[in-house]
């Protein structure tokens, strides 16, 4: 996306991180342990260049409306979305990232995100992580799943330029 006569030094230079991200303001060390890498830790997150380029190739395709990112528990799906994708998306799309909250459910979370004022010239991307939990939570399973399917169906129709990304463990594919 960068227009220049010189070749980029790194393949992801076309999708730069925001300059204001300084992970050392929040984290004392670059090793987060079992915690996932969030947006603020984006400069510490590396090693997924090929996957990020593949993801952005899909996200830039206007015919791709729904992406499902799945993998085994612990492989770094949340880190990939929150630290690898989200801050880079912000340069050219209106990016939203939400992890499922069982007190609300993904359907209600998506409805709230859709009410966010739109940025002209930036199509929205709604990243909804840990989507499998709506199937594994016995207290909310049936109502949340139906609510989310209805909300997603309506959102796909109402926002033709939006892209929806669902992150979930492959055990529930």
LUMDRENMAR-473617 format. One record per residue: x, y, z of N, C-alpha, C, O in turn; residue in three letters. Coordinates in Angstrom, 1 decimal. Example, Ala and Ser with C-alpha at 12.3 -4.5 7.8 and 13.67 -1.06 7.14 Angstrom:
<pt <13.2, -5.7, 7.8>, <12.3, -4.5, 7.8>, <13.2, -3.3, 7.8>, <14.2, -3.3, 8.5>, "ala">
<pt <12.8, -2.2, 7.1>, <13.7, -1.1, 7.1>, <12.9, 0.0, 7.9>, <13.4, 1.1, 8.0>, "ser">
***
This chain:
<pt <0.8, -1.2, 0.0>, <0.0, 0.0, 0.0>, <0.9, 1.3, 0.0>, <0.4, 2.3, -0.4>, "unk">
<pt <2.1, 1.2, 0.4>, <3.0, 2.3, 0.4>, <3.5, 2.5, -1.0>, <3.9, 1.6, -1.7>, "unk">
<pt <3.4, 3.8, -1.5>, <3.8, 4.1, -2.8>, <5.2, 4.7, -2.7>, <5.5, 5.7, -2.1>, "unk">
<pt <6.2, 3.9, -3.3>, <7.6, 4.3, -3.2>, <8.3, 3.6, -4.4>, <7.9, 2.6, -4.9>, "unk">
<pt <9.4, 4.3, -4.8>, <10.2, 3.7, -5.8>, <11.1, 2.6, -5.3>, <11.7, 1.8, -6.1>, "unk">
<pt <11.4, 2.6, -4.0>, <12.2, 1.6, -3.4>, <11.4, 0.4, -2.9>, <10.3, 0.5, -2.4>, "unk">
<pt <12.1, -0.8, -3.0>, <11.4, -2.0, -2.5>, <11.3, -2.0, -1.0>, <12.3, -1.5, -0.3>, "unk">
<pt <10.3, -2.5, -0.4>, <10.2, -2.5, 1.0>, <11.3, -3.4, 1.6>, <11.7, -4.4, 1.0>, "unk">
<pt <11.7, -3.1, 2.8>, <12.7, -3.9, 3.5>, <12.1, -5.2, 4.1>, <12.8, -6.2, 4.2>, "unk">
<pt <10.9, -5.1, 4.4>, <10.2, -6.3, 5.0>, <8.8, -6.4, 4.3>, <8.2, -5.4, 4.0>, "unk">
<pt <8.3, -7.6, 4.0>, <7.0, -7.8, 3.4>, <5.9, -7.1, 4.1>, <4.9, -6.6, 3.4>, "unk">
<pt <5.9, -6.9, 5.4>, <4.8, -6.3, 6.1>, <5.0, -4.8, 6.1>, <4.1, -4.1, 6.7>, "unk">
<pt <6.0, -4.2, 5.5>, <6.1, -2.7, 5.5>, <4.9, -2.1, 4.7>, <4.6, -0.9, 4.9>, "unk">
<pt <4.3, -2.9, 3.9>, <3.1, -2.4, 3.2>, <1.9, -2.2, 4.2>, <0.9, -1.6, 3.8>, "unk">
<pt <2.0, -2.9, 5.4>, <1.0, -2.8, 6.4>, <1.6, -2.3, 7.7>, <1.8, -3.1, 8.6>, "unk">
<pt <2.0, -1.1, 7.8>, <2.8, -0.6, 8.9>, <2.0, -0.6, 10.2>, <0.8, -0.4, 10.2>, "unk">
<pt <2.7, -0.7, 11.3>, <2.1, -0.6, 12.6>, <2.0, 0.9, 12.9>, <2.8, 1.7, 12.5>, "unk">
<pt <1.0, 1.3, 13.7>, <1.0, 2.7, 14.1>, <2.2, 3.1, 14.9>, <2.8, 2.3, 15.7>, "unk">
<pt <2.7, 4.3, 14.7>, <3.9, 4.8, 15.3>, <3.9, 4.9, 16.8>, <4.9, 4.9, 17.5>, "unk">
<pt <2.6, 5.1, 17.3>, <2.5, 5.4, 18.8>, <2.5, 4.1, 19.6>, <2.4, 4.2, 20.9>, "unk">
<pt <2.7, 3.0, 19.0>, <2.7, 1.7, 19.8>, <4.0, 1.5, 20.5>, <5.0, 1.3, 19.8>, "unk">
<pt <4.1, 1.6, 21.8>, <5.3, 1.3, 22.6>, <5.0, 0.3, 23.7>, <4.4, 0.7, 24.7>, "unk">
<pt <5.3, -1.0, 23.4>, <4.9, -2.0, 24.3>, <5.5, -1.9, 25.7>, <5.0, -2.4, 26.7>, "unk">
<pt <6.7, -1.2, 25.8>, <7.4, -1.2, 27.1>, <6.7, -0.2, 28.1>, <7.0, -0.2, 29.3>, "unk">
<pt <5.7, 0.6, 27.6>, <4.9, 1.3, 28.5>, <4.0, 0.5, 29.3>, <3.6, 0.8, 30.5>, "unk">
<pt <3.6, -0.7, 28.8>, <2.6, -1.6, 29.4>, <3.3, -2.8, 30.0>, <2.9, -3.3, 31.0>, "unk">
<pt <4.3, -3.3, 29.3>, <5.0, -4.6, 29.6>, <6.4, -4.3, 30.0>, <7.1, -3.6, 29.4>, "unk">
<pt <6.8, -5.0, 31.1>, <8.2, -4.8, 31.6>, <9.2, -5.6, 30.7>, <10.3, -5.2, 30.6>, "unk">
<pt <8.7, -6.7, 30.2>, <9.6, -7.6, 29.4>, <8.9, -8.0, 28.1>, <7.7, -8.0, 28.1>, "unk">
<pt <9.6, -8.4, 27.1>, <9.0, -8.8, 25.8>, <8.4, -10.2, 25.8>, <7.9, -10.7, 24.8>, "unk">
<pt <8.5, -10.9, 27.0>, <8.0, -12.2, 27.1>, <6.7, -12.2, 27.9>, <6.8, -12.0, 29.1>, "unk">
<pt <5.6, -12.4, 27.3>, <4.3, -12.2, 28.0>, <3.8, -13.5, 28.7>, <2.9, -13.4, 29.5>, "unk">
<pt <4.5, -14.6, 28.5>, <4.1, -15.8, 29.2>, <2.8, -16.4, 28.6>, <2.7, -16.5, 27.3>, "unk">
<pt <1.9, -16.7, 29.4>, <0.6, -17.3, 28.9>, <-0.4, -16.3, 28.4>, <-1.4, -16.6, 27.8>, "unk">
<pt <-0.1, -15.0, 28.7>, <-1.0, -14.0, 28.3>, <-0.9, -13.8, 26.7>, <0.2, -13.9, 26.2>, "unk">
<pt <-2.0, -13.5, 26.1>, <-1.9, -13.3, 24.6>, <-1.4, -11.9, 24.3>, <-1.5, -11.0, 25.2>, "unk">
<pt <-0.8, -11.7, 23.2>, <-0.3, -10.4, 22.7>, <-1.5, -9.6, 22.3>, <-2.3, -10.0, 21.4>, "unk">
<pt <-1.6, -8.4, 22.9>, <-2.7, -7.5, 22.6>, <-2.2, -6.4, 21.6>, <-1.0, -6.4, 21.2>, "unk">
<pt <-3.0, -5.4, 21.3>, <-2.7, -4.3, 20.4>, <-1.4, -3.6, 20.9>, <-0.5, -3.3, 20.1>, "unk">
<pt <-1.3, -3.3, 22.2>, <-0.2, -2.6, 22.7>, <1.1, -3.4, 22.6>, <2.2, -2.8, 22.6>, "unk">
<pt <1.0, -4.7, 22.5>, <2.2, -5.6, 22.3>, <2.6, -5.9, 20.9>, <3.4, -6.8, 20.6>, "unk">
<pt <2.0, -5.2, 19.9>, <2.2, -5.5, 18.5>, <3.6, -5.5, 18.1>, <4.0, -6.3, 17.3>, "unk">
<pt <4.4, -4.6, 18.6>, <5.9, -4.5, 18.2>, <6.7, -5.7, 18.8>, <7.8, -6.0, 18.3>, "unk">
<pt <6.1, -6.4, 19.7>, <6.8, -7.6, 20.3>, <6.3, -8.9, 19.5>, <7.0, -9.9, 19.6>, "unk">
<pt <5.2, -8.8, 18.8>, <4.7, -9.9, 18.1>, <5.4, -10.1, 16.7>, <5.4, -9.2, 15.9>, "unk">
<pt <5.9, -11.3, 16.4>, <6.6, -11.5, 15.2>, <6.5, -13.0, 14.8>, <6.0, -13.8, 15.6>, "unk">
<pt <6.9, -13.3, 13.6>, <7.0, -14.7, 13.2>, <5.8, -15.2, 12.4>, <5.8, -16.4, 12.1>, "unk">
<pt <4.9, -14.4, 12.1>, <3.7, -14.8, 11.3>, <3.5, -14.0, 10.0>, <2.4, -13.7, 9.6>, "unk">
<pt <4.6, -13.6, 9.4>, <4.6, -12.8, 8.2>, <3.8, -13.4, 7.1>, <2.9, -12.7, 6.5>, "unk">
<pt <4.0, -14.6, 6.8>, <3.3, -15.3, 5.7>, <1.8, -15.3, 6.0>, <1.0, -15.0, 5.1>, "unk">
<pt <1.4, -15.7, 7.2>, <0.0, -15.8, 7.5>, <-0.6, -14.4, 7.5>, <-1.8, -14.2, 7.1>, "unk">
<pt <0.1, -13.3, 8.0>, <-0.4, -12.0, 7.9>, <-0.7, -11.5, 6.5>, <-1.7, -10.9, 6.2>, "unk">
<pt <0.3, -11.8, 5.6>, <0.2, -11.4, 4.2>, <-1.0, -12.1, 3.6>, <-1.8, -11.5, 2.8>, "unk">
<pt <-1.2, -13.4, 3.9>, <-2.3, -14.1, 3.4>, <-3.6, -13.5, 3.9>, <-4.6, -13.4, 3.2>, "unk">
<pt <-3.7, -13.2, 5.2>, <-4.9, -12.6, 5.8>, <-5.2, -11.3, 5.1>, <-6.4, -11.1, 4.7>, "unk">
<pt <-4.2, -10.4, 4.9>, <-4.5, -9.1, 4.3>, <-4.9, -9.3, 2.8>, <-5.7, -8.5, 2.3>, "unk">
<pt <-4.3, -10.3, 2.2>, <-4.8, -10.5, 0.8>, <-6.3, -10.9, 0.7>, <-7.0, -10.5, -0.2>, "unk">
<pt <-6.7, -11.6, 1.7>, <-8.1, -11.9, 1.8>, <-9.0, -10.7, 2.2>, <-10.1, -10.5, 1.7>, "unk">
<pt <-8.5, -10.0, 3.2>, <-9.3, -8.9, 3.7>, <-9.4, -7.8, 2.7>, <-10.4, -7.0, 2.7>, "unk">
<pt <-8.5, -7.6, 1.8>, <-8.5, -6.6, 0.7>, <-9.4, -7.0, -0.4>, <-9.7, -6.2, -1.3>, "unk">
<pt <-9.8, -8.3, -0.5>, <-10.7, -8.8, -1.5>, <-12.1, -8.4, -1.2>, <-12.7, -8.9, -0.2>, "unk">
<pt <-12.8, -7.5, -1.9>, <-14.1, -7.1, -1.6>, <-15.2, -8.2, -1.6>, <-16.3, -8.0, -1.0>, "unk">
<pt <-14.9, -9.3, -2.3>, <-15.8, -10.4, -2.3>, <-15.8, -11.3, -1.1>, <-16.7, -12.1, -0.8>, "unk">
<pt <-14.7, -11.1, -0.3>, <-14.6, -11.8, 1.0>, <-15.3, -11.0, 2.1>, <-14.8, -10.0, 2.5>, "unk">
<pt <-16.3, -11.6, 2.6>, <-17.1, -10.9, 3.6>, <-17.0, -11.5, 5.0>, <-17.1, -10.8, 6.0>, "unk">
<pt <-16.7, -12.8, 5.0>, <-16.7, -13.6, 6.3>, <-15.4, -14.4, 6.3>, <-15.2, -15.3, 5.4>, "unk">
<pt <-14.6, -14.2, 7.3>, <-13.4, -15.1, 7.4>, <-13.4, -15.8, 8.8>, <-13.9, -15.3, 9.8>, "unk">
<pt <-13.0, -17.0, 8.7>, <-13.0, -17.8, 9.9>, <-11.5, -18.2, 10.2>, <-10.9, -18.9, 9.4>, "unk">
<pt <-11.0, -17.7, 11.3>, <-9.6, -18.1, 11.7>, <-9.7, -19.1, 12.8>, <-10.2, -18.8, 13.9>, "unk">
<pt <-9.2, -20.2, 12.6>, <-9.3, -21.3, 13.6>, <-8.0, -22.0, 13.7>, <-7.2, -22.1, 12.8>, "unk">
<pt <-7.8, -22.6, 14.9>, <-6.6, -23.4, 15.2>, <-6.7, -24.0, 16.5>, <-7.7, -23.7, 17.3>, "unk">
<pt <-5.8, -24.9, 16.9>, <-5.8, -25.5, 18.2>, <-5.6, -24.5, 19.3>, <-5.1, -23.5, 19.1>, "unk">
<pt <-6.1, -24.9, 20.4>, <-6.0, -24.0, 21.6>, <-4.5, -23.7, 21.9>, <-3.7, -24.7, 21.9>, "unk">
<pt <-4.1, -22.5, 22.0>, <-2.7, -22.1, 22.4>, <-1.8, -21.8, 21.2>, <-0.6, -21.6, 21.4>, "unk">
<pt <-2.3, -21.9, 20.0>, <-1.4, -21.7, 18.8>, <-1.2, -20.2, 18.5>, <-0.3, -19.8, 17.7>, "unk">
<pt <-1.9, -19.3, 19.2>, <-1.7, -17.9, 19.0>, <-2.8, -17.2, 18.2>, <-2.4, -16.1, 17.6>, "unk">
<pt <-4.0, -17.7, 18.1>, <-5.0, -17.0, 17.3>, <-5.3, -15.6, 17.8>, <-5.4, -14.7, 17.0>, "unk">
<pt <-5.5, -15.5, 19.1>, <-5.9, -14.2, 19.7>, <-4.7, -13.2, 19.5>, <-4.9, -12.1, 19.2>, "unk">
<pt <-3.5, -13.7, 19.7>, <-2.3, -12.8, 19.5>, <-2.2, -12.4, 18.0>, <-1.9, -11.2, 17.7>, "unk">
<pt <-2.5, -13.3, 17.1>, <-2.4, -13.0, 15.7>, <-3.4, -11.9, 15.3>, <-3.1, -11.0, 14.6>, "unk">
<pt <-4.7, -12.1, 15.9>, <-5.7, -11.1, 15.6>, <-5.5, -9.7, 16.3>, <-5.6, -8.7, 15.7>, "unk">
<pt <-5.2, -9.8, 17.6>, <-5.1, -8.6, 18.4>, <-3.8, -7.8, 18.1>, <-3.8, -6.6, 18.1>, "unk">
<pt <-2.7, -8.5, 18.0>, <-1.4, -7.8, 17.8>, <-0.8, -7.8, 16.4>, <-0.2, -6.9, 16.0>, "unk">
<pt <-1.2, -8.9, 15.6>, <-0.7, -8.9, 14.3>, <-1.6, -8.2, 13.3>, <-1.1, -7.5, 12.4>, "unk">
<pt <-2.9, -8.4, 13.4>, <-3.8, -7.9, 12.4>, <-4.4, -6.5, 12.8>, <-4.3, -5.6, 12.0>, "unk">
<pt <-4.9, -6.4, 14.0>, <-5.7, -5.2, 14.4>, <-4.9, -3.9, 14.1>, <-5.4, -3.0, 13.4>, "unk">
<pt <-3.7, -3.7, 14.7>, <-3.1, -2.4, 14.5>, <-2.7, -2.1, 13.0>, <-2.7, -1.0, 12.6>, "unk">
<pt <-2.4, -3.1, 12.2>, <-2.1, -2.9, 10.8>, <-3.3, -2.6, 10.0>, <-3.3, -1.8, 9.1>, "unk">
<pt <-4.5, -3.2, 10.4>, <-5.7, -2.9, 9.7>, <-6.1, -1.4, 9.9>, <-6.7, -0.8, 9.0>, "unk">
<pt <-5.8, -0.9, 11.0>, <-6.3, 0.5, 11.3>, <-5.8, 1.5, 10.3>, <-6.4, 2.6, 10.2>, "unk">
<pt <-4.7, 1.2, 9.5>, <-4.3, 2.2, 8.6>, <-5.2, 2.3, 7.3>, <-5.2, 3.4, 6.7>, "unk">
<pt <-6.0, 1.3, 7.1>, <-6.8, 1.4, 5.8>, <-8.2, 0.8, 6.0>, <-9.0, 0.9, 5.1>, "unk">
<pt <-8.6, 0.3, 7.2>, <-9.9, -0.1, 7.4>, <-10.3, 0.4, 8.8>, <-9.5, 0.7, 9.7>, "unk">
<pt <-11.6, 0.5, 9.1>, <-12.1, 0.8, 10.4>, <-12.2, -0.5, 11.2>, <-13.1, -1.3, 11.0>, "unk">
<pt <-11.2, -0.8, 12.0>, <-11.0, -2.1, 12.6>, <-11.6, -2.1, 14.1>, <-11.4, -1.2, 14.8>, "unk">
<pt <-12.3, -3.2, 14.4>, <-12.9, -3.4, 15.7>, <-12.5, -4.8, 16.1>, <-12.6, -5.8, 15.4>, "unk">
<pt <-12.0, -4.9, 17.4>, <-11.6, -6.3, 17.9>, <-12.4, -6.5, 19.2>, <-12.3, -5.6, 20.1>, "unk">
<pt <-13.1, -7.6, 19.3>, <-13.8, -7.9, 20.5>, <-13.5, -9.4, 20.9>, <-13.6, -10.2, 20.0>, "unk">
<pt <-13.3, -9.7, 22.1>, <-13.2, -11.0, 22.6>, <-14.6, -11.3, 23.2>, <-15.2, -10.4, 23.9>, "unk">
<pt <-15.1, -12.5, 23.1>, <-16.4, -12.8, 23.6>, <-16.5, -12.5, 25.1>, <-15.6, -12.9, 25.9>, "unk">
<pt <-17.6, -11.8, 25.5>, <-17.8, -11.6, 26.9>, <-19.1, -12.4, 27.2>, <-20.2, -12.1, 26.6>, "unk">
<pt <-19.1, -13.3, 28.2>, <-20.3, -14.1, 28.4>, <-21.4, -13.3, 29.0>, <-22.6, -13.7, 29.0>, "unk">
<pt <-21.1, -12.2, 29.6>, <-22.2, -11.3, 30.2>, <-23.0, -10.7, 29.1>, <-24.2, -10.3, 29.3>, "unk">
<pt <-22.5, -10.5, 27.9>, <-23.2, -9.9, 26.8>, <-23.5, -10.9, 25.7>, <-24.6, -11.0, 25.2>, "unk">
<pt <-22.5, -11.6, 25.3>, <-22.6, -12.5, 24.1>, <-22.2, -11.8, 22.8>, <-22.3, -10.6, 22.7>, "unk">
<pt <-21.7, -12.5, 21.9>, <-21.2, -12.0, 20.6>, <-22.2, -11.2, 19.8>, <-21.9, -10.2, 19.2>, "unk">
<pt <-23.5, -11.6, 19.8>, <-24.5, -10.9, 19.1>, <-24.7, -9.5, 19.6>, <-24.7, -8.6, 18.8>, "unk">
<pt <-24.8, -9.3, 20.9>, <-24.9, -8.0, 21.5>, <-23.7, -7.2, 21.3>, <-23.7, -6.0, 21.1>, "unk">
<pt <-22.5, -7.8, 21.4>, <-21.3, -7.1, 21.2>, <-21.2, -6.6, 19.7>, <-20.7, -5.5, 19.5>, "unk">
<pt <-21.6, -7.4, 18.8>, <-21.5, -7.0, 17.4>, <-22.5, -5.8, 17.2>, <-22.2, -4.9, 16.4>, "unk">
<pt <-23.7, -5.9, 17.7>, <-24.7, -4.8, 17.6>, <-24.1, -3.5, 18.1>, <-24.3, -2.5, 17.5>, "unk">
<pt <-23.4, -3.5, 19.2>, <-22.8, -2.3, 19.8>, <-21.7, -1.8, 18.9>, <-21.6, -0.6, 18.6>, "unk">
<pt <-20.9, -2.7, 18.3>, <-19.8, -2.3, 17.4>, <-20.4, -1.6, 16.2>, <-19.9, -0.6, 15.6>, "unk">
<pt <-21.5, -2.1, 15.7>, <-22.1, -1.5, 14.5>, <-22.7, -0.1, 14.7>, <-22.8, 0.6, 13.8>, "unk">
<pt <-22.9, 0.2, 15.9>, <-23.4, 1.6, 16.3>, <-22.3, 2.6, 16.4>, <-22.5, 3.8, 16.5>, "unk">
<pt <-21.0, 2.1, 16.3>, <-19.9, 3.0, 16.3>, <-19.9, 3.9, 15.1>, <-20.2, 3.4, 14.0>, "unk">
<pt <-19.7, 5.2, 15.3>, <-19.7, 6.1, 14.1>, <-18.7, 5.6, 13.0>, <-17.6, 5.2, 13.3>, "unk">
<pt <-19.2, 5.6, 11.8>, <-18.4, 5.1, 10.7>, <-17.3, 6.2, 10.3>, <-17.6, 7.4, 10.3>, "unk">
<pt <-16.1, 5.7, 9.9>, <-15.1, 6.5, 9.3>, <-15.2, 6.6, 7.8>, <-15.1, 5.5, 7.2>, "unk">
<pt <-15.4, 7.7, 7.2>, <-15.6, 7.8, 5.8>, <-14.3, 7.3, 5.1>, <-13.2, 7.6, 5.5>, "unk">
<pt <-14.5, 6.5, 4.0>, <-13.4, 5.9, 3.3>, <-12.8, 4.7, 3.9>, <-11.8, 4.1, 3.3>, "unk">
<pt <-13.2, 4.2, 5.0>, <-12.6, 3.1, 5.7>, <-13.8, 2.1, 6.0>, <-14.6, 2.3, 6.9>, "unk">
<pt <-13.8, 1.0, 5.2>, <-14.8, 0.0, 5.4>, <-14.5, -0.7, 6.7>, <-13.4, -1.0, 7.1>, "unk">
<pt <-15.6, -1.1, 7.5>, <-15.4, -1.7, 8.8>, <-15.0, -3.2, 8.7>, <-15.4, -3.9, 7.8>, "unk">
<pt <-14.1, -3.6, 9.6>, <-13.8, -5.0, 9.8>, <-14.1, -5.3, 11.3>, <-13.6, -4.6, 12.2>, "unk">
<pt <-15.0, -6.3, 11.5>, <-15.4, -6.7, 12.8>, <-14.7, -8.0, 13.2>, <-15.0, -9.0, 12.6>, "unk">
<pt <-13.8, -8.0, 14.1>, <-13.1, -9.2, 14.5>, <-13.7, -9.6, 15.8>, <-13.6, -8.9, 16.8>, "unk">
<pt <-14.3, -10.8, 15.8>, <-14.9, -11.4, 17.0>, <-14.2, -12.6, 17.4>, <-14.3, -13.7, 16.7>, "unk">
<pt <-13.5, -12.6, 18.5>, <-12.6, -13.6, 18.9>, <-13.2, -14.5, 20.0>, <-14.1, -14.1, 20.7>, "unk">
<pt <-12.8, -15.7, 20.0>, <-13.2, -16.7, 21.0>, <-14.7, -17.1, 20.7>, <-15.5, -17.2, 21.7>, "unk">
<pt <-15.1, -17.1, 19.5>, <-16.5, -17.4, 19.1>, <-17.0, -18.8, 19.5>, <-18.1, -19.0, 19.7>, "unk">
<pt <-16.0, -19.7, 19.7>, <-16.4, -21.1, 20.1>, <-17.1, -21.1, 21.4>, <-17.8, -22.0, 21.8>, "unk">
<pt <-16.8, -20.1, 22.3>, <-17.3, -20.1, 23.6>, <-18.9, -20.0, 23.6>, <-19.5, -20.4, 24.6>, "unk">
<pt <-19.5, -19.5, 22.6>, <-20.9, -19.4, 22.6>, <-21.5, -20.8, 22.4>, <-22.7, -21.0, 22.8>, "unk">
<pt <-20.7, -21.8, 22.0>, <-21.2, -23.2, 21.9>, <-20.8, -24.0, 23.1>, <-21.4, -25.0, 23.4>, "unk">
<pt <-19.8, -23.5, 23.9>, <-19.3, -24.3, 25.0>, <-19.9, -23.8, 26.3>, <-19.7, -24.5, 27.4>, "unk">
<pt <-20.6, -22.7, 26.4>, <-21.1, -22.1, 27.6>, <-22.6, -22.6, 27.7>, <-23.5, -22.1, 27.1>, "unk">
<pt <-22.8, -23.6, 28.6>, <-24.1, -24.2, 28.7>, <-25.2, -23.2, 29.2>, <-26.4, -23.5, 28.9>, "unk">
<pt <-24.8, -22.2, 29.9>, <-25.9, -21.3, 30.4>, <-26.4, -20.4, 29.3>, <-27.6, -19.9, 29.4>, "unk">
<pt <-25.6, -20.1, 28.3>, <-26.0, -19.1, 27.3>, <-26.1, -19.7, 25.9>, <-26.5, -19.0, 24.9>, "unk">
<pt <-25.8, -21.0, 25.8>, <-25.5, -21.6, 24.5>, <-26.7, -21.4, 23.5>, <-26.5, -20.8, 22.4>, "unk">
<pt <-27.9, -21.8, 23.8>, <-28.9, -21.7, 22.8>, <-29.4, -20.3, 22.5>, <-29.5, -20.0, 21.3>, "unk">
<pt <-29.6, -19.5, 23.5>, <-30.0, -18.1, 23.2>, <-28.9, -17.3, 22.5>, <-29.2, -16.5, 21.6>, "unk">
<pt <-27.7, -17.4, 23.0>, <-26.6, -16.6, 22.4>, <-26.3, -17.0, 20.9>, <-26.1, -16.2, 20.1>, "unk">
<pt <-26.3, -18.3, 20.7>, <-26.0, -18.8, 19.3>, <-27.1, -18.3, 18.3>, <-26.7, -17.7, 17.3>, "unk">
<pt <-28.3, -18.4, 18.7>, <-29.4, -17.9, 17.8>, <-29.3, -16.4, 17.6>, <-29.5, -15.9, 16.5>, "unk">
<pt <-29.1, -15.7, 18.7>, <-28.9, -14.2, 18.7>, <-27.8, -13.8, 17.8>, <-27.9, -12.9, 17.0>, "unk">
<pt <-26.7, -14.5, 17.9>, <-25.5, -14.1, 17.1>, <-25.7, -14.4, 15.6>, <-25.4, -13.6, 14.8>, "unk">
<pt <-26.3, -15.6, 15.3>, <-26.6, -15.9, 13.9>, <-27.5, -14.9, 13.3>, <-27.3, -14.4, 12.1>, "unk">
<pt <-28.6, -14.5, 14.0>, <-29.5, -13.4, 13.5>, <-28.8, -12.1, 13.3>, <-28.9, -11.5, 12.3>, "unk">
<pt <-28.0, -11.7, 14.3>, <-27.2, -10.4, 14.2>, <-26.2, -10.4, 13.1>, <-26.1, -9.4, 12.3>, "unk">
<pt <-25.5, -11.5, 12.9>, <-24.5, -11.6, 11.8>, <-25.2, -11.6, 10.5>, <-24.7, -10.9, 9.6>, "unk">
<pt <-26.3, -12.3, 10.3>, <-27.0, -12.3, 9.1>, <-27.5, -10.8, 8.7>, <-27.3, -10.4, 7.6>, "unk">
<pt <-28.0, -10.2, 9.7>, <-28.5, -8.8, 9.5>, <-27.3, -7.8, 9.2>, <-27.5, -7.0, 8.3>, "unk">
<pt <-26.2, -8.0, 9.9>, <-25.1, -7.2, 9.6>, <-24.5, -7.4, 8.2>, <-24.1, -6.4, 7.6>, "unk">
<pt <-24.4, -8.6, 7.8>, <-23.9, -8.9, 6.4>, <-24.8, -8.2, 5.4>, <-24.2, -7.7, 4.4>, "unk">
<pt <-26.1, -8.1, 5.6>, <-27.0, -7.4, 4.7>, <-26.9, -5.9, 4.8>, <-26.9, -5.2, 3.8>, "unk">
<pt <-26.8, -5.4, 6.0>, <-26.8, -4.0, 6.3>, <-25.5, -3.3, 5.9>, <-25.6, -2.1, 5.6>, "unk">
<pt <-24.4, -4.0, 6.0>, <-23.1, -3.3, 5.7>, <-22.4, -4.1, 4.6>, <-21.5, -4.9, 4.9>, "unk">
<pt <-22.7, -3.8, 3.4>, <-22.1, -4.6, 2.2>, <-20.6, -4.4, 2.1>, <-20.0, -5.2, 1.4>, "unk">
<pt <-20.0, -3.4, 2.7>, <-18.5, -3.2, 2.5>, <-17.8, -3.8, 3.7>, <-16.6, -3.8, 3.8>, "unk">
<pt <-18.5, -4.2, 4.7>, <-17.9, -4.7, 6.0>, <-17.4, -6.1, 5.8>, <-17.9, -6.9, 5.0>, "unk">
<pt <-16.3, -6.5, 6.6>, <-15.8, -7.8, 6.7>, <-15.9, -8.3, 8.1>, <-15.7, -7.5, 9.0>, "unk">
<pt <-16.3, -9.5, 8.3>, <-16.5, -10.1, 9.6>, <-15.5, -11.3, 9.8>, <-15.4, -12.1, 8.9>, "unk">
<pt <-14.7, -11.2, 10.9>, <-13.7, -12.2, 11.1>, <-14.1, -12.9, 12.4>, <-14.3, -12.3, 13.5>, "unk">
<pt <-14.2, -14.3, 12.4>, <-14.5, -15.1, 13.6>, <-13.3, -15.9, 13.9>, <-12.7, -16.6, 13.1>, "unk">
<pt <-12.8, -15.7, 15.2>, <-11.7, -16.5, 15.7>, <-12.2, -17.5, 16.6>, <-13.0, -17.2, 17.5>, "unk">
<pt <-11.8, -18.8, 16.4>, <-12.3, -19.8, 17.3>, <-11.3, -21.1, 17.3>, <-10.6, -21.3, 16.3>, "unk">
<pt <-11.4, -21.8, 18.4>, <-10.6, -23.1, 18.5>, <-11.2, -24.1, 17.5>, <-12.4, -24.2, 17.3>, "unk">
<pt <-10.2, -24.8, 16.8>, <-10.7, -25.7, 15.8>, <-11.4, -26.9, 16.3>, <-12.0, -27.6, 15.6>, "unk">
<pt <-11.3, -27.1, 17.6>, <-12.1, -28.2, 18.2>, <-13.6, -28.1, 18.0>, <-14.3, -29.0, 18.0>, "unk">
<pt <-14.0, -26.8, 17.7>, <-15.4, -26.5, 17.5>, <-15.7, -26.1, 16.1>, <-16.7, -25.5, 15.8>, "unk">
<pt <-14.9, -26.5, 15.1>, <-15.1, -26.1, 13.7>, <-16.3, -26.7, 13.2>, <-16.7, -26.5, 12.0>, "unk">
***
